[in-house]
Amino acid sequence: MDDIDRDSDIYELMLTIQIERVRLCVSNESSSHLCIECNAPIPAKRRQILPGVSLCIECQTLREVSR
Ligand SMILES: [Zn+2]
């Protein structure tokens, strides 16, 4: 019986950690204002349309062309 209680505690802990990780990840993405490729500022409007976007228009276009 004790084992079952411990397992559910661990499960809840894991769940909490996962939720926290996702939350941190999302907040990092939304605060990223610079392109990860060339460090050019990403316009606010672009970030609004594409939440979590990490490339400027030029780098995104280059990526799509090279695909
Ligand atoms: Zn760029």
PDB file of the backbone (N, CA, C, O) and the ligand in Angstrom, with CONECT records:
HET     ZN  A 101       1
ATOM      1  N   MET A   1       0.832  -1.209   0.000  1.00  0.00           N
ATOM      2  CA  MET A   1       0.000   0.000   0.000  1.00  0.00           C
ATOM      3  C   MET A   1       0.866   1.258   0.000  1.00  0.00           C
ATOM      4  O   MET A   1       0.580   2.224  -0.707  1.00  0.00           O
ATOM      5  N   ASP A   2       1.929   1.229   0.804  1.00  0.00           N
ATOM      6  CA  ASP A   2       2.826   2.389   0.872  1.00  0.00           C
ATOM      7  C   ASP A   2       3.468   2.685  -0.482  1.00  0.00           C
ATOM      8  O   ASP A   2       3.667   3.836  -0.869  1.00  0.00           O
ATOM      9  N   ASP A   3       3.788   1.581  -1.193  1.00  0.00           N
ATOM     10  CA  ASP A   3       4.426   1.750  -2.494  1.00  0.00           C
ATOM     11  C   ASP A   3       3.529   2.511  -3.457  1.00  0.00           C
ATOM     12  O   ASP A   3       3.990   3.373  -4.206  1.00  0.00           O
ATOM     13  N   ILE A   4       2.238   2.181  -3.431  1.00  0.00           N
ATOM     14  CA  ILE A   4       1.286   2.848  -4.334  1.00  0.00           C
ATOM     15  C   ILE A   4       1.221   4.345  -4.028  1.00  0.00           C
ATOM     16  O   ILE A   4       1.212   5.173  -4.940  1.00  0.00           O
ATOM     17  N   ASP A   5       1.176   4.683  -2.743  1.00  0.00           N
ATOM     18  CA  ASP A   5       1.129   6.094  -2.361  1.00  0.00           C
ATOM     19  C   ASP A   5       2.364   6.834  -2.849  1.00  0.00           C
ATOM     20  O   ASP A   5       2.278   7.959  -3.340  1.00  0.00           O
ATOM     21  N   ARG A   6       3.515   6.185  -2.707  1.00  0.00           N
ATOM     22  CA  ARG A   6       4.763   6.830  -3.112  1.00  0.00           C
ATOM     23  C   ARG A   6       4.774   7.054  -4.631  1.00  0.00           C
ATOM     24  O   ARG A   6       5.197   8.103  -5.118  1.00  0.00           O
ATOM     25  N   ASP A   7       4.299   6.042  -5.362  1.00  0.00           N
ATOM     26  CA  ASP A   7       4.283   6.147  -6.820  1.00  0.00           C
ATOM     27  C   ASP A   7       3.438   7.329  -7.288  1.00  0.00           C
ATOM     28  O   ASP A   7       3.837   8.070  -8.187  1.00  0.00           O
ATOM     29  N   SER A   8       2.267   7.499  -6.673  1.00  0.00           N
ATOM     30  CA  SER A   8       1.407   8.597  -7.115  1.00  0.00           C
ATOM     31  C   SER A   8       2.022   9.946  -6.743  1.00  0.00           C
ATOM     32  O   SER A   8       1.819  10.931  -7.451  1.00  0.00           O
ATOM     33  N   ASP A   9       2.771  10.002  -5.641  1.00  0.00           N
ATOM     34  CA  ASP A   9       3.477  11.234  -5.291  1.00  0.00           C
ATOM     35  C   ASP A   9       4.503  11.577  -6.352  1.00  0.00           C
ATOM     36  O   ASP A   9       4.609  12.727  -6.780  1.00  0.00           O
ATOM     37  N   ILE A  10       5.261  10.569  -6.776  1.00  0.00           N
ATOM     38  CA  ILE A  10       6.294  10.779  -7.795  1.00  0.00           C
ATOM     39  C   ILE A  10       5.648  11.224  -9.100  1.00  0.00           C
ATOM     40  O   ILE A  10       6.153  12.116  -9.782  1.00  0.00           O
ATOM     41  N   TYR A  11       4.531  10.595  -9.440  1.00  0.00           N
ATOM     42  CA  TYR A  11       3.821  10.949 -10.667  1.00  0.00           C
ATOM     43  C   TYR A  11       3.384  12.408 -10.635  1.00  0.00           C
ATOM     44  O   TYR A  11       3.530  13.126 -11.624  1.00  0.00           O
ATOM     45  N   GLU A  12       2.853  12.840  -9.507  1.00  0.00           N
ATOM     46  CA  GLU A  12       2.409  14.235  -9.395  1.00  0.00           C
ATOM     47  C   GLU A  12       3.586  15.191  -9.477  1.00  0.00           C
ATOM     48  O   GLU A  12       3.490  16.270 -10.062  1.00  0.00           O
ATOM     49  N   LEU A  13       4.691  14.782  -8.885  1.00  0.00           N
ATOM     50  CA  LEU A  13       5.898  15.615  -8.926  1.00  0.00           C
ATOM     51  C   LEU A  13       6.387  15.766 -10.365  1.00  0.00           C
ATOM     52  O   LEU A  13       6.726  16.864 -10.805  1.00  0.00           O
ATOM     53  N   MET A  14       6.418  14.650 -11.088  1.00  0.00           N
ATOM     54  CA  MET A  14       6.847  14.672 -12.489  1.00  0.00           C
ATOM     55  C   MET A  14       5.950  15.580 -13.319  1.00  0.00           C
ATOM     56  O   MET A  14       6.418  16.343 -14.164  1.00  0.00           O
ATOM     57  N   LEU A  15       4.659  15.481 -13.059  1.00  0.00           N
ATOM     58  CA  LEU A  15       3.674  16.284 -13.787  1.00  0.00           C
ATOM     59  C   LEU A  15       3.925  17.771 -13.521  1.00  0.00           C
ATOM     60  O   LEU A  15       3.897  18.589 -14.440  1.00  0.00           O
ATOM     61  N   THR A  16       4.169  18.108 -12.255  1.00  0.00           N
ATOM     62  CA  THR A  16       4.425  19.500 -11.886  1.00  0.00           C
ATOM     63  C   THR A  16       5.666  20.010 -12.592  1.00  0.00           C
ATOM     64  O   THR A  16       5.679  21.130 -13.103  1.00  0.00           O
ATOM     65  N   ILE A  17       6.714  19.190 -12.621  1.00  0.00           N
ATOM     66  CA  ILE A  17       7.966  19.595 -13.271  1.00  0.00           C
ATOM     67  C   ILE A  17       7.730  19.828 -14.756  1.00  0.00           C
ATOM     68  O   ILE A  17       8.225  20.799 -15.329  1.00  0.00           O
ATOM     69  N   GLN A  18       6.970  18.928 -15.373  1.00  0.00           N
ATOM     70  CA  GLN A  18       6.697  19.051 -16.811  1.00  0.00           C
ATOM     71  C   GLN A  18       5.917  20.316 -17.128  1.00  0.00           C
ATOM     72  O   GLN A  18       6.227  21.018 -18.090  1.00  0.00           O
ATOM     73  N   ILE A  19       4.907  20.606 -16.322  1.00  0.00           N
ATOM     74  CA  ILE A  19       4.096  21.811 -16.538  1.00  0.00           C
ATOM     75  C   ILE A  19       4.986  23.039 -16.393  1.00  0.00           C
ATOM     76  O   ILE A  19       4.903  23.971 -17.193  1.00  0.00           O
ATOM     77  N   GLU A  20       5.831  23.036 -15.376  1.00  0.00           N
ATOM     78  CA  GLU A  20       6.722  24.165 -15.110  1.00  0.00           C
ATOM     79  C   GLU A  20       7.672  24.348 -16.291  1.00  0.00           C
ATOM     80  O   GLU A  20       7.929  25.475 -16.717  1.00  0.00           O
ATOM     81  N   ARG A  21       8.189  23.245 -16.815  1.00  0.00           N
ATOM     82  CA  ARG A  21       9.123  23.292 -17.938  1.00  0.00           C
ATOM     83  C   ARG A  21       8.453  23.919 -19.168  1.00  0.00           C
ATOM     84  O   ARG A  21       9.035  24.778 -19.831  1.00  0.00           O
ATOM     85  N   VAL A  22       7.238  23.483 -19.458  1.00  0.00           N
ATOM     86  CA  VAL A  22       6.498  24.007 -20.608  1.00  0.00           C
ATOM     87  C   VAL A  22       6.249  25.498 -20.424  1.00  0.00           C
ATOM     88  O   VAL A  22       6.387  26.288 -21.358  1.00  0.00           O
ATOM     89  N   ARG A  23       5.882  25.863 -19.208  1.00  0.00           N
ATOM     90  CA  ARG A  23       5.582  27.263 -18.904  1.00  0.00           C
ATOM     91  C   ARG A  23       6.830  28.120 -19.130  1.00  0.00           C
ATOM     92  O   ARG A  23       6.747  29.180 -19.751  1.00  0.00           O
ATOM     93  N   LEU A  24       7.961  27.680 -18.642  1.00  0.00           N
ATOM     94  CA  LEU A  24       9.215  28.411 -18.801  1.00  0.00           C
ATOM     95  C   LEU A  24       9.591  28.513 -20.268  1.00  0.00           C
ATOM     96  O   LEU A  24      10.039  29.559 -20.739  1.00  0.00           O
ATOM     97  N   CYS A  25       9.403  27.418 -20.980  1.00  0.00           N
ATOM     98  CA  CYS A  25       9.742  27.367 -22.397  1.00  0.00           C
ATOM     99  C   CYS A  25       8.913  28.381 -23.175  1.00  0.00           C
ATOM    100  O   CYS A  25       9.439  29.118 -24.010  1.00  0.00           O
ATOM    101  N   VAL A  26       7.636  28.410 -22.898  1.00  0.00           N
ATOM    102  CA  VAL A  26       6.736  29.324 -23.608  1.00  0.00           C
ATOM    103  C   VAL A  26       7.110  30.765 -23.312  1.00  0.00           C
ATOM    104  O   VAL A  26       7.139  31.599 -24.217  1.00  0.00           O
ATOM    105  N   SER A  27       7.402  31.069 -22.033  1.00  0.00           N
ATOM    106  CA  SER A  27       7.710  32.457 -21.691  1.00  0.00           C
ATOM    107  C   SER A  27       9.042  32.875 -22.311  1.00  0.00           C
ATOM    108  O   SER A  27       9.222  34.040 -22.664  1.00  0.00           O
ATOM    109  N   ASN A  28       9.976  31.930 -22.445  1.00  0.00           N
ATOM    110  CA  ASN A  28      11.246  32.248 -23.110  1.00  0.00           C
ATOM    111  C   ASN A  28      11.017  32.579 -24.569  1.00  0.00           C
ATOM    112  O   ASN A  28      11.592  33.533 -25.095  1.00  0.00           O
ATOM    113  N   GLU A  29      10.189  31.802 -25.214  1.00  0.00           N
ATOM    114  CA  GLU A  29       9.941  31.999 -26.635  1.00  0.00           C
ATOM    115  C   GLU A  29       9.283  33.346 -26.897  1.00  0.00           C
ATOM    116  O   GLU A  29       9.659  34.061 -27.826  1.00  0.00           O
ATOM    117  N   SER A  30       8.307  33.684 -26.076  1.00  0.00           N
ATOM    118  CA  SER A  30       7.581  34.926 -26.323  1.00  0.00           C
ATOM    119  C   SER A  30       8.441  36.145 -26.026  1.00  0.00           C
ATOM    120  O   SER A  30       8.140  37.239 -26.504  1.00  0.00           O
ATOM    121  N   SER A  31       9.515  35.977 -25.239  1.00  0.00           N
ATOM    122  CA  SER A  31      10.367  37.116 -24.936  1.00  0.00           C
ATOM    123  C   SER A  31      11.571  37.184 -25.872  1.00  0.00           C
ATOM    124  O   SER A  31      12.402  38.084 -25.745  1.00  0.00           O
ATOM    125  N   SER A  32      11.674  36.232 -26.821  1.00  0.00           N
ATOM    126  CA  SER A  32      12.780  36.251 -27.770  1.00  0.00           C
ATOM    127  C   SER A  32      12.480  37.226 -28.894  1.00  0.00           C
ATOM    128  O   SER A  32      11.593  36.991 -29.714  1.00  0.00           O
ATOM    129  N   HIS A  33      13.216  38.310 -28.925  1.00  0.00           N
ATOM    130  CA  HIS A  33      12.947  39.366 -29.902  1.00  0.00           C
ATOM    131  C   HIS A  33      13.978  39.360 -31.015  1.00  0.00           C
ATOM    132  O   HIS A  33      13.886  40.150 -31.955  1.00  0.00           O
ATOM    133  N   LEU A  34      14.957  38.475 -30.915  1.00  0.00           N
ATOM    134  CA  LEU A  34      16.027  38.469 -31.908  1.00  0.00           C
ATOM    135  C   LEU A  34      16.033  37.165 -32.681  1.00  0.00           C
ATOM    136  O   LEU A  34      15.722  36.102 -32.143  1.00  0.00           O
ATOM    137  N   CYS A  35      16.395  37.263 -33.956  1.00  0.00           N
ATOM    138  CA  CYS A  35      16.497  36.088 -34.818  1.00  0.00           C
ATOM    139  C   CYS A  35      17.619  35.188 -34.324  1.00  0.00           C
ATOM    140  O   CYS A  35      18.705  35.676 -34.010  1.00  0.00           O
ATOM    141  N   ILE A  36      17.377  33.879 -34.251  1.00  0.00           N
ATOM    142  CA  ILE A  36      18.405  32.955 -33.766  1.00  0.00           C
ATOM    143  C   ILE A  36      19.505  32.757 -34.788  1.00  0.00           C
ATOM    144  O   ILE A  36      20.587  32.283 -34.439  1.00  0.00           O
ATOM    145  N   GLU A  37      19.257  33.108 -36.045  1.00  0.00           N
ATOM    146  CA  GLU A  37      20.248  32.909 -37.109  1.00  0.00           C
ATOM    147  C   GLU A  37      21.180  34.118 -37.225  1.00  0.00           C
ATOM    148  O   GLU A  37      22.400  33.959 -37.248  1.00  0.00           O
ATOM    149  N   CYS A  38      20.615  35.314 -37.297  1.00  0.00           N
ATOM    150  CA  CYS A  38      21.431  36.497 -37.589  1.00  0.00           C
ATOM    151  C   CYS A  38      21.321  37.579 -36.523  1.00  0.00           C
ATOM    152  O   CYS A  38      21.920  38.645 -36.666  1.00  0.00           O
ATOM    153  N   ASN A  39      20.560  37.323 -35.447  1.00  0.00           N
ATOM    154  CA  ASN A  39      20.408  38.282 -34.347  1.00  0.00           C
ATOM    155  C   ASN A  39      19.707  39.563 -34.754  1.00  0.00           C
ATOM    156  O   ASN A  39      19.767  40.553 -34.026  1.00  0.00           O
ATOM    157  N   ALA A  40      19.045  39.568 -35.897  1.00  0.00           N
ATOM    158  CA  ALA A  40      18.277  40.740 -36.296  1.00  0.00           C
ATOM    159  C   ALA A  40      17.005  40.799 -35.465  1.00  0.00           C
ATOM    160  O   ALA A  40      16.425  39.759 -35.153  1.00  0.00           O
ATOM    161  N   PRO A  41      16.564  41.989 -35.104  1.00  0.00           N
ATOM    162  CA  PRO A  41      15.321  42.090 -34.341  1.00  0.00           C
ATOM    163  C   PRO A  41      14.126  41.590 -35.144  1.00  0.00           C
ATOM    164  O   PRO A  41      13.992  41.883 -36.332  1.00  0.00           O
ATOM    165  N   ILE A  42      13.265  40.833 -34.479  1.00  0.00           N
ATOM    166  CA  ILE A  42      12.057  40.322 -35.131  1.00  0.00           C
ATOM    167  C   ILE A  42      10.929  41.314 -34.836  1.00  0.00           C
ATOM    168  O   ILE A  42      10.652  41.601 -33.671  1.00  0.00           O
ATOM    169  N   PRO A  43      10.276  41.839 -35.875  1.00  0.00           N
ATOM    170  CA  PRO A  43       9.217  42.830 -35.641  1.00  0.00           C
ATOM    171  C   PRO A  43       8.109  42.290 -34.740  1.00  0.00           C
ATOM    172  O   PRO A  43       7.751  41.114 -34.805  1.00  0.00           O
ATOM    173  N   ALA A  44       7.572  43.179 -33.896  1.00  0.00           N
ATOM    174  CA  ALA A  44       6.524  42.781 -32.942  1.00  0.00           C
ATOM    175  C   ALA A  44       5.324  42.192 -33.669  1.00  0.00           C
ATOM    176  O   ALA A  44       4.697  41.252 -33.182  1.00  0.00           O
ATOM    177  N   LYS A  45       5.008  42.746 -34.829  1.00  0.00           N
ATOM    178  CA  LYS A  45       3.850  42.276 -35.576  1.00  0.00           C
ATOM    179  C   LYS A  45       4.041  40.822 -36.003  1.00  0.00           C
ATOM    180  O   LYS A  45       3.116  40.013 -35.936  1.00  0.00           O
ATOM    181  N   ARG A  46       5.264  40.506 -36.445  1.00  0.00           N
ATOM    182  CA  ARG A  46       5.583  39.129 -36.860  1.00  0.00           C
ATOM    183  C   ARG A  46       5.469  38.176 -35.681  1.00  0.00           C
ATOM    184  O   ARG A  46       4.975  37.058 -35.826  1.00  0.00           O
ATOM    185  N   ARG A  47       5.924  38.617 -34.513  1.00  0.00           N
ATOM    186  CA  ARG A  47       5.850  37.759 -33.322  1.00  0.00           C
ATOM    187  C   ARG A  47       4.409  37.560 -32.890  1.00  0.00           C
ATOM    188  O   ARG A  47       4.051  36.525 -32.328  1.00  0.00           O
ATOM    189  N   GLN A  48       3.580  38.575 -33.163  1.00  0.00           N
ATOM    190  CA  GLN A  48       2.165  38.466 -32.823  1.00  0.00           C
ATOM    191  C   GLN A  48       1.480  37.428 -33.717  1.00  0.00           C
ATOM    192  O   GLN A  48       0.690  36.610 -33.246  1.00  0.00           O
ATOM    193  N   ILE A  49       1.797  37.478 -35.009  1.00  0.00           N
ATOM    194  CA  ILE A  49       1.176  36.561 -35.977  1.00  0.00           C
ATOM    195  C   ILE A  49       1.686  35.139 -35.749  1.00  0.00           C
ATOM    196  O   ILE A  49       0.920  34.177 -35.814  1.00  0.00           O
ATOM    197  N   LEU A  50       2.988  35.015 -35.482  1.00  0.00           N
ATOM    198  CA  LEU A  50       3.610  33.698 -35.306  1.00  0.00           C
ATOM    199  C   LEU A  50       4.178  33.589 -33.892  1.00  0.00           C
ATOM    200  O   LEU A  50       5.369  33.829 -33.692  1.00  0.00           O
ATOM    201  N   PRO A  51       3.355  33.233 -32.915  1.00  0.00           N
ATOM    202  CA  PRO A  51       3.868  33.135 -31.540  1.00  0.00           C
ATOM    203  C   PRO A  51       5.008  32.120 -31.440  1.00  0.00           C
ATOM    204  O   PRO A  51       4.909  31.003 -31.948  1.00  0.00           O
ATOM    205  N   GLY A  52       6.087  32.528 -30.779  1.00  0.00           N
ATOM    206  CA  GLY A  52       7.225  31.636 -30.613  1.00  0.00           C
ATOM    207  C   GLY A  52       8.152  31.603 -31.805  1.00  0.00           C
ATOM    208  O   GLY A  52       9.042  30.756 -31.881  1.00  0.00           O
ATOM    209  N   VAL A  53       7.953  32.520 -32.739  1.00  0.00           N
ATOM    210  CA  VAL A  53       8.815  32.574 -33.916  1.00  0.00           C
ATOM    211  C   VAL A  53      10.227  32.961 -33.486  1.00  0.00           C
ATOM    212  O   VAL A  53      10.400  33.826 -32.628  1.00  0.00           O
ATOM    213  N   SER A  54      11.240  32.323 -34.082  1.00  0.00           N
ATOM    214  CA  SER A  54      12.613  32.599 -33.665  1.00  0.00           C
ATOM    215  C   SER A  54      13.497  33.004 -34.839  1.00  0.00           C
ATOM    216  O   SER A  54      14.712  33.126 -34.686  1.00  0.00           O
ATOM    217  N   LEU A  55      12.903  33.212 -35.999  1.00  0.00           N
ATOM    218  CA  LEU A  55      13.669  33.626 -37.178  1.00  0.00           C
ATOM    219  C   LEU A  55      13.092  34.926 -37.727  1.00  0.00           C
ATOM    220  O   LEU A  55      11.881  35.143 -37.685  1.00  0.00           O
ATOM    221  N   CYS A  56      13.977  35.799 -38.249  1.00  0.00           N
ATOM    222  CA  CYS A  56      13.490  36.988 -38.916  1.00  0.00           C
ATOM    223  C   CYS A  56      12.933  36.598 -40.292  1.00  0.00           C
ATOM    224  O   CYS A  56      13.062  35.455 -40.730  1.00  0.00           O
ATOM    225  N   ILE A  57      12.319  37.567 -40.952  1.00  0.00           N
ATOM    226  CA  ILE A  57      11.662  37.264 -42.230  1.00  0.00           C
ATOM    227  C   ILE A  57      12.683  36.741 -43.240  1.00  0.00           C
ATOM    228  O   ILE A  57      12.410  35.782 -43.963  1.00  0.00           O
ATOM    229  N   GLU A  58      13.856  37.371 -43.289  1.00  0.00           N
ATOM    230  CA  GLU A  58      14.880  36.970 -44.266  1.00  0.00           C
ATOM    231  C   GLU A  58      15.337  35.533 -44.039  1.00  0.00           C
ATOM    232  O   GLU A  58      15.412  34.746 -44.983  1.00  0.00           O
ATOM    233  N   CYS A  59      15.639  35.195 -42.801  1.00  0.00           N
ATOM    234  CA  CYS A  59      16.126  33.840 -42.503  1.00  0.00           C
ATOM    235  C   CYS A  59      15.025  32.814 -42.733  1.00  0.00           C
ATOM    236  O   CYS A  59      15.284  31.710 -43.211  1.00  0.00           O
ATOM    237  N   GLN A  60      13.798  33.185 -42.392  1.00  0.00           N
ATOM    238  CA  GLN A  60      12.673  32.272 -42.608  1.00  0.00           C
ATOM    239  C   GLN A  60      12.504  32.005 -44.106  1.00  0.00           C
ATOM    240  O   GLN A  60      12.288  30.868 -44.527  1.00  0.00           O
ATOM    241  N   THR A  61      12.606  33.068 -44.898  1.00  0.00           N
ATOM    242  CA  THR A  61      12.470  32.939 -46.346  1.00  0.00           C
ATOM    243  C   THR A  61      13.586  32.058 -46.903  1.00  0.00           C
ATOM    244  O   THR A  61      13.342  31.174 -47.723  1.00  0.00           O
ATOM    245  N   LEU A  62      14.804  32.309 -46.450  1.00  0.00           N
ATOM    246  CA  LEU A  62      15.948  31.507 -46.910  1.00  0.00           C
ATOM    247  C   LEU A  62      15.723  30.035 -46.598  1.00  0.00           C
ATOM    248  O   LEU A  62      16.024  29.168 -47.417  1.00  0.00           O
ATOM    249  N   ARG A  63      15.196  29.757 -45.415  1.00  0.00           N
ATOM    250  CA  ARG A  63      14.946  28.375 -45.005  1.00  0.00           C
ATOM    251  C   ARG A  63      13.903  27.718 -45.895  1.00  0.00           C
ATOM    252  O   ARG A  63      14.039  26.562 -46.295  1.00  0.00           O
ATOM    253  N   GLU A  64      12.862  28.481 -46.194  1.00  0.00           N
ATOM    254  CA  GLU A  64      11.787  27.923 -47.010  1.00  0.00           C
ATOM    255  C   GLU A  64      12.258  27.680 -48.432  1.00  0.00           C
ATOM    256  O   GLU A  64      11.854  26.702 -49.061  1.00  0.00           O
ATOM    257  N   VAL A  65      13.110  28.559 -48.944  1.00  0.00           N
ATOM    258  CA  VAL A  65      13.625  28.422 -50.304  1.00  0.00           C
ATOM    259  C   VAL A  65      14.547  27.207 -50.397  1.00  0.00           C
ATOM    260  O   VAL A  65      14.483  26.447 -51.363  1.00  0.00           O
ATOM    261  N   SER A  66      15.411  27.026 -49.384  1.00  0.00           N
ATOM    262  CA  SER A  66      16.392  25.941 -49.437  1.00  0.00           C
ATOM    263  C   SER A  66      15.758  24.575 -49.176  1.00  0.00           C
ATOM    264  O   SER A  66      16.422  23.548 -49.323  1.00  0.00           O
ATOM    265  N   ARG A  67      14.496  24.554 -48.795  1.00  0.00           N
ATOM    266  CA  ARG A  67      13.831  23.303 -48.462  1.00  0.00           C
ATOM    267  C   ARG A  67      13.531  22.475 -49.710  1.00  0.00           C
ATOM    268  O   ARG A  67      12.969  21.385 -49.607  1.00  0.00           O
TER     269      ARG A  67
HETATM  270 ZN    ZN A 101      17.593  36.358 -39.350  1.00  0.00          ZN2+
END
